[in-house]
Amino acid sequence: MATIDSRSGTELRTSDTSGGTRGTTVIADTVVATIAGIAVRETEGVYSLGGGASRALGAVKDKVSRSNDHGRGVKVEVGEKQTAIDVDIVVEYGIAIMDMARDIRTHVTDAVGTMTGLEVVEINIKVIDVHVPGSDDDGDDDEGSAPKSRVR
């Protein structure tokens, strides 16, 4: 078996119907992280992925490169047949976190399994913050404006 650098991906053996090896398929760790990140973001109640520094750096990177880093806040470990995934999320206020975590695990397992054929053996979810609508960090729409006064 060929050795593949963990940063670039893991080699998956593919067999034809007669059992002979016809070649290899390499799925990069970033591919699994991107698939998982998109599946997490599509889950109701998830405000964002990644910690404060990760989100801030990612926002700058997104504006400069004009693209989104869908794998931000997602760490993966990919083996030949299995993968383990860790995600850091910010949830919307009022969402039942345990129900949302179950939904995240279902969405990620389905998406990663369908697209890569890998068995998802573990999904660790770390809720790092709660987003409250109307809070100060919602200021993306009015960047550069003066802070609103709390009193008149």
C-alpha positions as CSV (number, residue, x, y, z in Angstrom):
1,M,0.0,0.0,0.0
2,A,1.3,3.5,-0.8
3,T,1.9,6.0,1.9
4,I,-0.2,9.1,1.7
5,D,0.6,12.2,3.7
6,S,-2.2,12.9,6.2
7,R,-2.5,16.5,5.1
8,S,-3.3,15.4,1.5
9,G,-5.6,12.5,2.1
10,T,-5.9,8.8,2.6
11,E,-5.7,6.2,-0.1
12,L,-8.8,4.0,-0.5
13,R,-8.4,0.7,-2.4
14,T,-11.0,0.1,-5.1
15,S,-11.8,-3.3,-6.6
16,D,-13.5,-4.3,-9.7
17,T,-16.2,-7.0,-9.8
18,S,-13.6,-9.8,-10.3
19,G,-11.8,-8.8,-7.2
20,G,-8.6,-7.3,-8.8
21,T,-7.4,-3.9,-7.9
22,R,-8.0,-1.4,-10.7
23,G,-6.5,1.6,-9.0
24,T,-6.7,3.9,-6.0
25,T,-8.9,6.7,-4.9
26,V,-7.5,9.4,-2.6
27,I,-9.9,11.6,-0.6
28,A,-8.2,14.6,1.0
29,D,-9.0,15.4,4.6
30,T,-10.1,18.8,3.4
31,V,-12.8,17.2,1.3
32,V,-14.3,15.4,4.3
33,A,-14.0,18.6,6.3
34,T,-15.8,20.6,3.6
35,I,-18.6,18.1,3.3
36,A,-19.1,17.9,7.0
37,G,-19.0,21.7,7.4
38,I,-21.7,22.2,4.8
39,A,-23.9,19.5,6.4
40,V,-23.5,21.2,9.8
41,R,-24.3,24.7,8.4
42,E,-27.5,23.3,6.8
43,T,-28.7,22.1,10.2
44,E,-31.4,24.3,11.8
45,G,-30.2,26.2,14.9
46,V,-26.5,26.4,13.9
47,Y,-25.5,30.1,13.8
48,S,-21.8,29.5,12.7
49,L,-18.8,27.2,13.0
50,G,-15.5,27.8,14.6
51,G,-14.3,29.9,17.6
52,G,-14.2,33.7,17.7
53,A,-10.6,33.9,16.4
54,S,-11.3,31.3,13.7
55,R,-14.5,33.2,12.6
56,A,-12.7,36.6,12.5
57,L,-9.8,35.2,10.6
58,G,-12.1,33.3,8.3
59,A,-14.2,36.4,7.6
60,V,-11.1,38.4,6.5
61,K,-9.9,35.4,4.4
62,D,-13.3,35.1,2.7
63,K,-13.4,38.8,1.8
64,V,-9.9,38.7,0.4
65,S,-10.3,35.5,-1.6
66,R,-14.0,36.0,-2.4
67,S,-14.7,32.4,-1.3
68,N,-16.0,30.6,1.7
69,D,-14.0,28.2,3.8
70,H,-16.7,25.5,4.4
71,G,-14.3,23.4,6.5
72,R,-13.8,26.2,9.1
73,G,-14.5,24.9,12.6
74,V,-14.2,21.3,11.5
75,K,-11.4,18.9,12.2
76,V,-11.3,15.4,10.7
77,E,-9.2,12.3,11.0
78,V,-9.5,10.1,7.9
79,G,-8.5,6.4,7.7
80,E,-8.8,3.9,4.9
81,K,-12.5,3.1,5.7
82,Q,-13.5,5.4,8.5
83,T,-13.5,9.0,9.6
84,A,-13.9,10.8,12.9
85,I,-15.1,14.4,12.9
86,D,-14.9,17.3,15.5
87,V,-16.9,20.5,15.1
88,D,-17.0,23.7,17.1
89,I,-20.3,25.5,16.7
90,V,-22.2,28.6,17.8
91,V,-26.0,27.9,18.3
92,E,-28.9,30.2,18.0
93,Y,-30.6,31.1,21.3
94,G,-33.7,29.1,22.1
95,I,-32.6,25.9,20.2
96,A,-32.7,22.6,22.0
97,I,-29.0,21.8,21.8
98,M,-29.3,18.0,22.3
99,D,-31.9,17.7,19.5
100,M,-29.8,19.9,17.2
101,A,-26.7,17.8,18.0
102,R,-28.6,14.6,17.0
103,D,-29.6,16.3,13.8
104,I,-26.0,17.4,13.1
105,R,-24.8,13.8,13.5
106,T,-27.5,12.5,11.2
107,H,-26.8,15.1,8.5
108,V,-23.0,14.8,8.6
109,T,-23.1,10.9,8.7
110,D,-25.4,10.9,5.7
111,A,-23.5,13.4,3.7
112,V,-20.0,12.1,4.3
113,G,-21.1,8.5,3.9
114,T,-23.0,9.1,0.7
115,M,-20.3,11.2,-0.9
116,T,-17.1,9.4,0.2
117,G,-18.2,5.9,1.2
118,L,-16.4,6.4,4.5
119,E,-18.0,5.2,7.7
120,V,-18.3,8.0,10.2
121,V,-17.4,6.5,13.6
122,E,-17.5,9.6,15.7
123,I,-18.8,13.1,15.6
124,N,-17.8,15.3,18.6
125,I,-19.7,18.5,18.8
126,K,-18.4,21.4,21.0
127,V,-20.9,24.2,21.6
128,I,-18.7,27.2,22.2
129,D,-21.3,30.0,22.3
130,V,-24.9,31.0,21.9
131,H,-25.9,33.7,19.5
132,V,-28.6,36.1,20.7
133,P,-30.4,37.9,17.9
134,G,-29.8,41.6,18.0
135,S,-26.5,41.3,20.0
136,D,-23.5,43.5,19.2
137,D,-21.8,40.8,17.0
138,D,-24.7,41.1,14.5
139,G,-23.1,44.3,13.2
140,D,-22.2,42.9,9.7
141,D,-24.9,44.9,8.0
142,D,-23.9,48.3,9.4
143,E,-20.1,48.0,9.5
144,G,-18.4,51.3,10.2
145,S,-21.4,52.9,11.8
146,A,-21.3,54.3,15.3
147,P,-22.4,52.0,18.1
148,K,-26.0,52.5,19.0
149,S,-26.7,54.1,22.4
150,R,-28.5,52.0,25.0
151,V,-30.3,55.1,26.4
152,R,-31.8,58.3,25.1
